[in-house]
Amino acid sequence: MEISGSLVTVAKYLAAGFVMGVGSIGAALGEGQVASHAIDGMARQPEMEDSLLRTMVIGQAITESTGIYSLIVAIMLLMVV
């Protein structure tokens, strides 16, 4: 019984770490792409800077939500399982 409980605990921590790792990498890459394309657009059309900045902030907020969802899943794995 002791070994079984230990394996479940180890699997729980590994799964939570894996979820956060994959979720944060995806969010970081997405935010980088959003910022890169917005800066590229600002360099090409400086008069559209306000509109592009507003769109970039909204895009980064949406992209960051995947990182927040992975954090919630990791917390659920640690607390519930």
mmCIF file as gemmi writes it, N, C-alpha and C atoms, coordinates in Angstrom:
data_model
loop_
_atom_site.group_PDB
_atom_site.id
_atom_site.type_symbol
_atom_site.label_atom_id
_atom_site.label_alt_id
_atom_site.label_comp_id
_atom_site.label_asym_id
_atom_site.label_entity_id
_atom_site.label_seq_id
_atom_site.pdbx_PDB_ins_code
_atom_site.Cartn_x
_atom_site.Cartn_y
_atom_site.Cartn_z
_atom_site.occupancy
_atom_site.B_iso_or_equiv
_atom_site.pdbx_formal_charge
_atom_site.auth_seq_id
_atom_site.auth_asym_id
_atom_site.pdbx_PDB_model_num
ATOM 1 N N . MET Axp A 1 ? 0.816 -1.189 0 1 0 ? 1 A 1
ATOM 2 C CA . MET Axp A 1 ? 0 0 0 1 0 ? 1 A 1
ATOM 3 C C . MET Axp A 1 ? 0.867 1.262 0 1 0 ? 1 A 1
ATOM 4 N N . GLU Axp A 2 ? 1.964 1.205 0.705 1 0 ? 2 A 1
ATOM 5 C CA . GLU Axp A 2 ? 2.864 2.352 0.8 1 0 ? 2 A 1
ATOM 6 C C . GLU Axp A 2 ? 3.468 2.7 -0.558 1 0 ? 2 A 1
ATOM 7 N N . ILE Axp A 3 ? 3.916 1.695 -1.301 1 0 ? 3 A 1
ATOM 8 C CA . ILE Axp A 3 ? 4.534 1.928 -2.605 1 0 ? 3 A 1
ATOM 9 C C . ILE Axp A 3 ? 3.502 2.458 -3.589 1 0 ? 3 A 1
ATOM 10 N N . SER Axp A 4 ? 2.3 1.945 -3.547 1 0 ? 4 A 1
ATOM 11 C CA . SER Axp A 4 ? 1.246 2.393 -4.451 1 0 ? 4 A 1
ATOM 12 C C . SER Axp A 4 ? 0.924 3.871 -4.224 1 0 ? 4 A 1
ATOM 13 N N . GLY Axp A 5 ? 0.817 4.273 -2.977 1 0 ? 5 A 1
ATOM 14 C CA . GLY Axp A 5 ? 0.549 5.676 -2.669 1 0 ? 5 A 1
ATOM 15 C C . GLY Axp A 5 ? 1.684 6.581 -3.093 1 0 ? 5 A 1
ATOM 16 N N . SER Axp A 6 ? 2.914 6.103 -2.952 1 0 ? 6 A 1
ATOM 17 C CA . SER Axp A 6 ? 4.073 6.892 -3.365 1 0 ? 6 A 1
ATOM 18 C C . SER Axp A 6 ? 4.106 7.068 -4.873 1 0 ? 6 A 1
ATOM 19 N N . LEU Axp A 7 ? 3.756 6.019 -5.613 1 0 ? 7 A 1
ATOM 20 C CA . LEU Axp A 7 ? 3.744 6.115 -7.071 1 0 ? 7 A 1
ATOM 21 C C . LEU Axp A 7 ? 2.677 7.088 -7.554 1 0 ? 7 A 1
ATOM 22 N N . VAL Axp A 8 ? 1.541 7.084 -6.91 1 0 ? 8 A 1
ATOM 23 C CA . VAL Axp A 8 ? 0.486 8.03 -7.274 1 0 ? 8 A 1
ATOM 24 C C . VAL Axp A 8 ? 0.949 9.46 -7.009 1 0 ? 8 A 1
ATOM 25 N N . THR Axp A 9 ? 1.617 9.677 -5.903 1 0 ? 9 A 1
ATOM 26 C CA . THR Axp A 9 ? 2.119 11.012 -5.568 1 0 ? 9 A 1
ATOM 27 C C . THR Axp A 9 ? 3.166 11.474 -6.575 1 0 ? 9 A 1
ATOM 28 N N . VAL Axp A 10 ? 4.075 10.576 -6.921 1 0 ? 10 A 1
ATOM 29 C CA . VAL Axp A 10 ? 5.108 10.917 -7.907 1 0 ? 10 A 1
ATOM 30 C C . VAL Axp A 10 ? 4.47 11.21 -9.259 1 0 ? 10 A 1
ATOM 31 N N . ALA Axp A 11 ? 3.518 10.392 -9.679 1 0 ? 11 A 1
ATOM 32 C CA . ALA Axp A 11 ? 2.841 10.602 -10.962 1 0 ? 11 A 1
ATOM 33 C C . ALA Axp A 11 ? 2.073 11.917 -10.959 1 0 ? 11 A 1
ATOM 34 N N . LYS Axp A 12 ? 1.485 12.25 -9.829 1 0 ? 12 A 1
ATOM 35 C CA . LYS Axp A 12 ? 0.731 13.497 -9.708 1 0 ? 12 A 1
ATOM 36 C C . LYS Axp A 12 ? 1.646 14.705 -9.904 1 0 ? 12 A 1
ATOM 37 N N . TYR Axp A 13 ? 2.793 14.697 -9.247 1 0 ? 13 A 1
ATOM 38 C CA . TYR Axp A 13 ? 3.728 15.82 -9.377 1 0 ? 13 A 1
ATOM 39 C C . TYR Axp A 13 ? 4.343 15.89 -10.772 1 0 ? 13 A 1
ATOM 40 N N . LEU Axp A 14 ? 4.655 14.748 -11.355 1 0 ? 14 A 1
ATOM 41 C CA . LEU Axp A 14 ? 5.193 14.742 -12.721 1 0 ? 14 A 1
ATOM 42 C C . LEU Axp A 14 ? 4.167 15.264 -13.72 1 0 ? 14 A 1
ATOM 43 N N . ALA Axp A 15 ? 2.919 14.851 -13.573 1 0 ? 15 A 1
ATOM 44 C CA . ALA Axp A 15 ? 1.873 15.312 -14.485 1 0 ? 15 A 1
ATOM 45 C C . ALA Axp A 15 ? 1.654 16.813 -14.351 1 0 ? 15 A 1
ATOM 46 N N . ALA Axp A 16 ? 1.646 17.321 -13.129 1 0 ? 16 A 1
ATOM 47 C CA . ALA Axp A 16 ? 1.457 18.76 -12.925 1 0 ? 16 A 1
ATOM 48 C C . ALA Axp A 16 ? 2.62 19.549 -13.528 1 0 ? 16 A 1
ATOM 49 N N . GLY Axp A 17 ? 3.832 19.061 -13.349 1 0 ? 17 A 1
ATOM 50 C CA . GLY Axp A 17 ? 4.991 19.725 -13.944 1 0 ? 17 A 1
ATOM 51 C C . GLY Axp A 17 ? 4.959 19.693 -15.457 1 0 ? 17 A 1
ATOM 52 N N . PHE Axp A 18 ? 4.553 18.565 -16.013 1 0 ? 18 A 1
ATOM 53 C CA . PHE Axp A 18 ? 4.462 18.438 -17.47 1 0 ? 18 A 1
ATOM 54 C C . PHE Axp A 18 ? 3.396 19.378 -18.031 1 0 ? 18 A 1
ATOM 55 N N . VAL Axp A 19 ? 2.252 19.445 -17.37 1 0 ? 19 A 1
ATOM 56 C CA . VAL Axp A 19 ? 1.176 20.332 -17.819 1 0 ? 19 A 1
ATOM 57 C C . VAL Axp A 19 ? 1.643 21.784 -17.813 1 0 ? 19 A 1
ATOM 58 N N . MET Axp A 20 ? 2.304 22.205 -16.747 1 0 ? 20 A 1
ATOM 59 C CA . MET Axp A 20 ? 2.774 23.587 -16.678 1 0 ? 20 A 1
ATOM 60 C C . MET Axp A 20 ? 3.873 23.857 -17.695 1 0 ? 20 A 1
ATOM 61 N N . GLY Axp A 21 ? 4.758 22.894 -17.896 1 0 ? 21 A 1
ATOM 62 C CA . GLY Axp A 21 ? 5.833 23.078 -18.871 1 0 ? 21 A 1
ATOM 63 C C . GLY Axp A 21 ? 5.309 23.262 -20.278 1 0 ? 21 A 1
ATOM 64 N N . VAL Axp A 22 ? 4.439 22.372 -20.699 1 0 ? 22 A 1
ATOM 65 C CA . VAL Axp A 22 ? 3.895 22.446 -22.059 1 0 ? 22 A 1
ATOM 66 C C . VAL Axp A 22 ? 3.002 23.677 -22.209 1 0 ? 22 A 1
ATOM 67 N N . GLY Axp A 23 ? 2.184 23.944 -21.203 1 0 ? 23 A 1
ATOM 68 C CA . GLY Axp A 23 ? 1.294 25.101 -21.28 1 0 ? 23 A 1
ATOM 69 C C . GLY Axp A 23 ? 2.034 26.422 -21.321 1 0 ? 23 A 1
ATOM 70 N N . SER Axp A 24 ? 3.1 26.545 -20.555 1 0 ? 24 A 1
ATOM 71 C CA . SER Axp A 24 ? 3.837 27.811 -20.539 1 0 ? 24 A 1
ATOM 72 C C . SER Axp A 24 ? 4.683 27.993 -21.793 1 0 ? 24 A 1
ATOM 73 N N . ILE Axp A 25 ? 5.195 26.904 -22.346 1 0 ? 25 A 1
ATOM 74 C CA . ILE Axp A 25 ? 5.963 27.023 -23.592 1 0 ? 25 A 1
ATOM 75 C C . ILE Axp A 25 ? 5.051 27.478 -24.726 1 0 ? 25 A 1
ATOM 76 N N . GLY Axp A 26 ? 3.87 26.883 -24.806 1 0 ? 26 A 1
ATOM 77 C CA . GLY Axp A 26 ? 2.919 27.283 -25.848 1 0 ? 26 A 1
ATOM 78 C C . GLY Axp A 26 ? 2.506 28.736 -25.722 1 0 ? 26 A 1
ATOM 79 N N . ALA Axp A 27 ? 2.232 29.166 -24.503 1 0 ? 27 A 1
ATOM 80 C CA . ALA Axp A 27 ? 1.832 30.559 -24.288 1 0 ? 27 A 1
ATOM 81 C C . ALA Axp A 27 ? 2.972 31.52 -24.618 1 0 ? 27 A 1
ATOM 82 N N . ALA Axp A 28 ? 4.189 31.165 -24.239 1 0 ? 28 A 1
ATOM 83 C CA . ALA Axp A 28 ? 5.34 32.036 -24.51 1 0 ? 28 A 1
ATOM 84 C C . ALA Axp A 28 ? 5.592 32.173 -26.009 1 0 ? 28 A 1
ATOM 85 N N . LEU Axp A 29 ? 5.517 31.063 -26.725 1 0 ? 29 A 1
ATOM 86 C CA . LEU Axp A 29 ? 5.718 31.126 -28.175 1 0 ? 29 A 1
ATOM 87 C C . LEU Axp A 29 ? 4.614 31.939 -28.853 1 0 ? 29 A 1
ATOM 88 N N . GLY Axp A 30 ? 3.386 31.77 -28.406 1 0 ? 30 A 1
ATOM 89 C CA . GLY Axp A 30 ? 2.275 32.529 -28.979 1 0 ? 30 A 1
ATOM 90 C C . GLY Axp A 30 ? 2.398 34.015 -28.724 1 0 ? 30 A 1
ATOM 91 N N . GLU Axp A 31 ? 2.765 34.385 -27.507 1 0 ? 31 A 1
ATOM 92 C CA . GLU Axp A 31 ? 2.925 35.803 -27.191 1 0 ? 31 A 1
ATOM 93 C C . GLU Axp A 31 ? 4.08 36.417 -27.972 1 0 ? 31 A 1
ATOM 94 N N . GLY Axp A 32 ? 5.135 35.662 -28.158 1 0 ? 32 A 1
ATOM 95 C CA . GLY Axp A 32 ? 6.259 36.155 -28.948 1 0 ? 32 A 1
ATOM 96 C C . GLY Axp A 32 ? 5.871 36.412 -30.391 1 0 ? 32 A 1
ATOM 97 N N . GLN Axp A 33 ? 5.07 35.517 -30.944 1 0 ? 33 A 1
ATOM 98 C CA . GLN Axp A 33 ? 4.63 35.71 -32.333 1 0 ? 33 A 1
ATOM 99 C C . GLN Axp A 33 ? 3.706 36.913 -32.461 1 0 ? 33 A 1
ATOM 100 N N . VAL Axp A 34 ? 2.793 37.068 -31.511 1 0 ? 34 A 1
ATOM 101 C CA . VAL Axp A 34 ? 1.885 38.216 -31.543 1 0 ? 34 A 1
ATOM 102 C C . VAL Axp A 34 ? 2.679 39.518 -31.485 1 0 ? 34 A 1
ATOM 103 N N . ALA Axp A 35 ? 3.63 39.608 -30.566 1 0 ? 35 A 1
ATOM 104 C CA . ALA Axp A 35 ? 4.432 40.828 -30.433 1 0 ? 35 A 1
ATOM 105 C C . ALA Axp A 35 ? 5.296 41.057 -31.667 1 0 ? 35 A 1
ATOM 106 N N . SER Axp A 36 ? 5.861 39.993 -32.208 1 0 ? 36 A 1
ATOM 107 C CA . SER Axp A 36 ? 6.717 40.116 -33.388 1 0 ? 36 A 1
ATOM 108 C C . SER Axp A 36 ? 5.949 40.671 -34.583 1 0 ? 36 A 1
ATOM 109 N N . HIS Axp A 37 ? 4.775 40.13 -34.809 1 0 ? 37 A 1
ATOM 110 C CA . HIS Axp A 37 ? 3.99 40.595 -35.956 1 0 ? 37 A 1
ATOM 111 C C . HIS Axp A 37 ? 3.456 42.013 -35.738 1 0 ? 37 A 1
ATOM 112 N N . ALA Axp A 38 ? 3.137 42.354 -34.497 1 0 ? 38 A 1
ATOM 113 C CA . ALA Axp A 38 ? 2.674 43.716 -34.225 1 0 ? 38 A 1
ATOM 114 C C . ALA Axp A 38 ? 3.798 44.726 -34.442 1 0 ? 38 A 1
ATOM 115 N N . ILE Axp A 39 ? 4.989 44.411 -33.988 1 0 ? 39 A 1
ATOM 116 C CA . ILE Axp A 39 ? 6.123 45.322 -34.183 1 0 ? 39 A 1
ATOM 117 C C . ILE Axp A 39 ? 6.472 45.435 -35.662 1 0 ? 39 A 1
ATOM 118 N N . ASP Axp A 40 ? 6.373 44.331 -36.38 1 0 ? 40 A 1
ATOM 119 C CA . ASP Axp A 40 ? 6.614 44.355 -37.824 1 0 ? 40 A 1
ATOM 120 C C . ASP Axp A 40 ? 5.595 45.262 -38.519 1 0 ? 40 A 1
ATOM 121 N N . GLY Axp A 41 ? 4.343 45.156 -38.104 1 0 ? 41 A 1
ATOM 122 C CA . GLY Axp A 41 ? 3.314 46.017 -38.683 1 0 ? 41 A 1
ATOM 123 C C . GLY Axp A 41 ? 3.526 47.479 -38.339 1 0 ? 41 A 1
ATOM 124 N N . MET Axp A 42 ? 3.98 47.754 -37.114 1 0 ? 42 A 1
ATOM 125 C CA . MET Axp A 42 ? 4.25 49.142 -36.711 1 0 ? 42 A 1
ATOM 126 C C . MET Axp A 42 ? 5.418 49.724 -37.495 1 0 ? 42 A 1
ATOM 127 N N . ALA Axp A 43 ? 6.399 48.889 -37.804 1 0 ? 43 A 1
ATOM 128 C CA . ALA Axp A 43 ? 7.544 49.37 -38.579 1 0 ? 43 A 1
ATOM 129 C C . ALA Axp A 43 ? 7.135 49.682 -40.017 1 0 ? 43 A 1
ATOM 130 N N . ARG Axp A 44 ? 6.207 48.913 -40.543 1 0 ? 44 A 1
ATOM 131 C CA . ARG Axp A 44 ? 5.768 49.139 -41.929 1 0 ? 44 A 1
ATOM 132 C C . ARG Axp A 44 ? 4.794 50.306 -42.046 1 0 ? 44 A 1
ATOM 133 N N . GLN Axp A 45 ? 3.905 50.448 -41.059 1 0 ? 45 A 1
ATOM 134 C CA . GLN Axp A 45 ? 2.911 51.525 -41.088 1 0 ? 45 A 1
ATOM 135 C C . GLN Axp A 45 ? 2.864 52.215 -39.722 1 0 ? 45 A 1
ATOM 136 N N . PRO Axp A 46 ? 3.741 53.176 -39.491 1 0 ? 46 A 1
ATOM 137 C CA . PRO Axp A 46 ? 3.786 53.849 -38.182 1 0 ? 46 A 1
ATOM 138 C C . PRO Axp A 46 ? 2.482 54.566 -37.816 1 0 ? 46 A 1
ATOM 139 N N . GLU Axp A 47 ? 1.702 54.975 -38.804 1 0 ? 47 A 1
ATOM 140 C CA . GLU Axp A 47 ? 0.452 55.682 -38.497 1 0 ? 47 A 1
ATOM 141 C C . GLU Axp A 47 ? -0.616 54.758 -37.898 1 0 ? 47 A 1
ATOM 142 N N . MET Axp A 48 ? -0.44 53.458 -38.018 1 0 ? 48 A 1
ATOM 143 C CA . MET Axp A 48 ? -1.39 52.482 -37.461 1 0 ? 48 A 1
ATOM 144 C C . MET Axp A 48 ? -0.954 51.969 -36.087 1 0 ? 48 A 1
ATOM 145 N N . GLU Axp A 49 ? -0.001 52.65 -35.465 1 0 ? 49 A 1
ATOM 146 C CA . GLU Axp A 49 ? 0.583 52.153 -34.215 1 0 ? 49 A 1
ATOM 147 C C . GLU Axp A 49 ? -0.459 51.969 -33.111 1 0 ? 49 A 1
ATOM 148 N N . ASP Axp A 50 ? -1.358 52.932 -32.939 1 0 ? 50 A 1
ATOM 149 C CA . ASP Axp A 50 ? -2.353 52.828 -31.862 1 0 ? 50 A 1
ATOM 150 C C . ASP Axp A 50 ? -3.256 51.615 -32.045 1 0 ? 50 A 1
ATOM 151 N N . SER Axp A 51 ? -3.732 51.422 -33.249 1 0 ? 51 A 1
ATOM 152 C CA . SER Axp A 51 ? -4.61 50.284 -33.53 1 0 ? 51 A 1
ATOM 153 C C . SER Axp A 51 ? -3.875 48.961 -33.369 1 0 ? 51 A 1
ATOM 154 N N . LEU Axp A 52 ? -2.64 48.9 -33.854 1 0 ? 52 A 1
ATOM 155 C CA . LEU Axp A 52 ? -1.865 47.664 -33.741 1 0 ? 52 A 1
ATOM 156 C C . LEU Axp A 52 ? -1.512 47.356 -32.291 1 0 ? 52 A 1
ATOM 157 N N . LEU Axp A 53 ? -1.202 48.39 -31.513 1 0 ? 53 A 1
ATOM 158 C CA . LEU Axp A 53 ? -0.87 48.175 -30.104 1 0 ? 53 A 1
ATOM 159 C C . LEU Axp A 53 ? -2.074 47.632 -29.334 1 0 ? 53 A 1
ATOM 160 N N . ARG Axp A 54 ? -3.233 48.201 -29.601 1 0 ? 54 A 1
ATOM 161 C CA . ARG Axp A 54 ? -4.456 47.738 -28.941 1 0 ? 54 A 1
ATOM 162 C C . ARG Axp A 54 ? -4.76 46.28 -29.317 1 0 ? 54 A 1
ATOM 163 N N . THR Axp A 55 ? -4.621 45.957 -30.591 1 0 ? 55 A 1
ATOM 164 C CA . THR Axp A 55 ? -4.861 44.588 -31.05 1 0 ? 55 A 1
ATOM 165 C C . THR Axp A 55 ? -3.829 43.631 -30.474 1 0 ? 55 A 1
ATOM 166 N N . MET Axp A 56 ? -2.573 44.086 -30.357 1 0 ? 56 A 1
ATOM 167 C CA . MET Axp A 56 ? -1.526 43.234 -29.794 1 0 ? 56 A 1
ATOM 168 C C . MET Axp A 56 ? -1.811 42.902 -28.332 1 0 ? 56 A 1
ATOM 169 N N . VAL Axp A 57 ? -2.244 43.885 -27.564 1 0 ? 57 A 1
ATOM 170 C CA . VAL Axp A 57 ? -2.526 43.649 -26.148 1 0 ? 57 A 1
ATOM 171 C C . VAL Axp A 57 ? -3.682 42.661 -25.995 1 0 ? 57 A 1
ATOM 172 N N . ILE Axp A 58 ? -4.714 42.791 -26.803 1 0 ? 58 A 1
ATOM 173 C CA . ILE Axp A 58 ? -5.834 41.847 -26.756 1 0 ? 58 A 1
ATOM 174 C C . ILE Axp A 58 ? -5.368 40.457 -27.16 1 0 ? 58 A 1
ATOM 175 N N . GLY Axp A 59 ? -4.554 40.367 -28.202 1 0 ? 59 A 1
ATOM 176 C CA . GLY Axp A 59 ? -4.033 39.068 -28.638 1 0 ? 59 A 1
ATOM 177 C C . GLY Axp A 59 ? -3.157 38.411 -27.591 1 0 ? 59 A 1
ATOM 178 N N . GLN Axp A 60 ? -2.351 39.194 -26.902 1 0 ? 60 A 1
ATOM 179 C CA . GLN Axp A 60 ? -1.505 38.614 -25.862 1 0 ? 60 A 1
ATOM 180 C C . GLN Axp A 60 ? -2.325 38.181 -24.654 1 0 ? 60 A 1
ATOM 181 N N . ALA Axp A 61 ? -3.382 38.896 -24.35 1 0 ? 61 A 1
ATOM 182 C CA . ALA Axp A 61 ? -4.245 38.485 -23.239 1 0 ? 61 A 1
ATOM 183 C C . ALA Axp A 61 ? -4.934 37.162 -23.556 1 0 ? 61 A 1
ATOM 184 N N . ILE Axp A 62 ? -5.389 37.003 -24.786 1 0 ? 62 A 1
ATOM 185 C CA . ILE Axp A 62 ? -6.022 35.747 -25.185 1 0 ? 62 A 1
ATOM 186 C C . ILE Axp A 62 ? -5.004 34.622 -25.18 1 0 ? 62 A 1
ATOM 187 N N . THR Axp A 63 ? -3.799 34.884 -25.647 1 0 ? 63 A 1
ATOM 188 C CA . THR Axp A 63 ? -2.757 33.86 -25.671 1 0 ? 63 A 1
ATOM 189 C C . THR Axp A 63 ? -2.348 33.461 -24.259 1 0 ? 63 A 1
ATOM 190 N N . GLU Axp A 64 ? -2.301 34.406 -23.352 1 0 ? 64 A 1
ATOM 191 C CA . GLU Axp A 64 ? -1.91 34.107 -21.975 1 0 ? 64 A 1
ATOM 192 C C . GLU Axp A 64 ? -2.945 33.24 -21.268 1 0 ? 64 A 1
ATOM 193 N N . SER Axp A 65 ? -4.18 33.263 -21.748 1 0 ? 65 A 1
ATOM 194 C CA . SER Axp A 65 ? -5.217 32.458 -21.098 1 0 ? 65 A 1
ATOM 195 C C . SER Axp A 65 ? -4.889 30.968 -21.159 1 0 ? 65 A 1
ATOM 196 N N . THR Axp A 66 ? -4.164 30.513 -22.173 1 0 ? 66 A 1
ATOM 197 C CA . THR Axp A 66 ? -3.788 29.093 -22.217 1 0 ? 66 A 1
ATOM 198 C C . THR Axp A 66 ? -2.819 28.754 -21.091 1 0 ? 66 A 1
ATOM 199 N N . GLY Axp A 67 ? -1.925 29.67 -20.765 1 0 ? 67 A 1
ATOM 200 C CA . GLY Axp A 67 ? -1.028 29.454 -19.632 1 0 ? 67 A 1
ATOM 201 C C . GLY Axp A 67 ? -1.78 29.421 -18.312 1 0 ? 67 A 1
ATOM 202 N N . ILE Axp A 68 ? -2.799 30.265 -18.197 1 0 ? 68 A 1
ATOM 203 C CA . ILE Axp A 68 ? -3.601 30.282 -16.977 1 0 ? 68 A 1
ATOM 204 C C . ILE Axp A 68 ? -4.419 29 -16.863 1 0 ? 68 A 1
ATOM 205 N N . TYR Axp A 69 ? -4.958 28.521 -17.981 1 0 ? 69 A 1
ATOM 206 C CA . TYR Axp A 69 ? -5.706 27.259 -17.956 1 0 ? 69 A 1
ATOM 207 C C . TYR Axp A 69 ? -4.801 26.102 -17.555 1 0 ? 69 A 1
ATOM 208 N N . SER Axp A 70 ? -3.576 26.089 -18.042 1 0 ? 70 A 1
ATOM 209 C CA . SER Axp A 70 ? -2.667 25.004 -17.659 1 0 ? 70 A 1
ATOM 210 C C . SER Axp A 70 ? -2.306 25.099 -16.176 1 0 ? 70 A 1
ATOM 211 N N . LEU Axp A 71 ? -2.214 26.303 -15.635 1 0 ? 71 A 1
ATOM 212 C CA . LEU Axp A 71 ? -1.982 26.459 -14.2 1 0 ? 71 A 1
ATOM 213 C C . LEU Axp A 71 ? -3.152 25.901 -13.394 1 0 ? 71 A 1
ATOM 214 N N . ILE Axp A 72 ? -4.365 26.17 -13.846 1 0 ? 72 A 1
ATOM 215 C CA . ILE Axp A 72 ? -5.549 25.652 -13.154 1 0 ? 72 A 1
ATOM 216 C C . ILE Axp A 72 ? -5.574 24.132 -13.193 1 0 ? 72 A 1
ATOM 217 N N . VAL Axp A 73 ? -5.245 23.548 -14.351 1 0 ? 73 A 1
ATOM 218 C CA . VAL Axp A 73 ? -5.215 22.088 -14.459 1 0 ? 73 A 1
ATOM 219 C C . VAL Axp A 73 ? -4.138 21.511 -13.548 1 0 ? 73 A 1
ATOM 220 N N . ALA Axp A 74 ? -2.976 22.145 -13.488 1 0 ? 74 A 1
ATOM 221 C CA . ALA Axp A 74 ? -1.904 21.654 -12.619 1 0 ? 74 A 1
ATOM 222 C C . ALA Axp A 74 ? -2.31 21.721 -11.15 1 0 ? 74 A 1
ATOM 223 N N . ILE Axp A 75 ? -2.958 22.793 -10.755 1 0 ? 75 A 1
ATOM 224 C CA . ILE Axp A 75 ? -3.422 22.904 -9.368 1 0 ? 75 A 1
ATOM 225 C C . ILE Axp A 75 ? -4.472 21.842 -9.071 1 0 ? 75 A 1
ATOM 226 N N . MET Axp A 76 ? -5.362 21.595 -10.029 1 0 ? 76 A 1
ATOM 227 C CA . MET Axp A 76 ? -6.367 20.55 -9.828 1 0 ? 76 A 1
ATOM 228 C C . MET Axp A 76 ? -5.711 19.184 -9.695 1 0 ? 76 A 1
ATOM 229 N N . LEU Axp A 77 ? -4.676 18.929 -10.486 1 0 ? 77 A 1
ATOM 230 C CA . LEU Axp A 77 ? -3.968 17.652 -10.368 1 0 ? 77 A 1
ATOM 231 C C . LEU Axp A 77 ? -3.333 17.498 -8.989 1 0 ? 77 A 1
ATOM 232 N N . LEU Axp A 78 ? -2.768 18.574 -8.485 1 0 ? 78 A 1
ATOM 233 C CA . LEU Axp A 78 ? -2.101 18.501 -7.184 1 0 ? 78 A 1
ATOM 234 C C . LEU Axp A 78 ? -3.084 18.396 -6.019 1 0 ? 78 A 1
ATOM 235 N N . MET Axp A 79 ? -4.199 19.08 -6.11 1 0 ? 79 A 1
ATOM 236 C CA . MET Axp A 79 ? -5.113 19.135 -4.974 1 0 ? 79 A 1
ATOM 237 C C . MET Axp A 79 ? -6.178 18.04 -4.986 1 0 ? 79 A 1
ATOM 238 N N . VAL Axp A 80 ? -6.665 17.673 -6.157 1 0 ? 80 A 1
ATOM 239 C CA . VAL Axp A 80 ? -7.81 16.766 -6.234 1 0 ? 80 A 1
ATOM 240 C C . VAL Axp A 80 ? -7.389 15.313 -6.339 1 0 ? 80 A 1
ATOM 241 N N . VAL Axp A 81 ? -6.406 15.033 -7.17 1 0 ? 81 A 1
ATOM 242 C CA . VAL Axp A 81 ? -6.022 13.634 -7.415 1 0 ? 81 A 1
ATOM 243 C C . VAL Axp A 81 ? -5.28 13.084 -6.221 1 0 ? 81 A 1
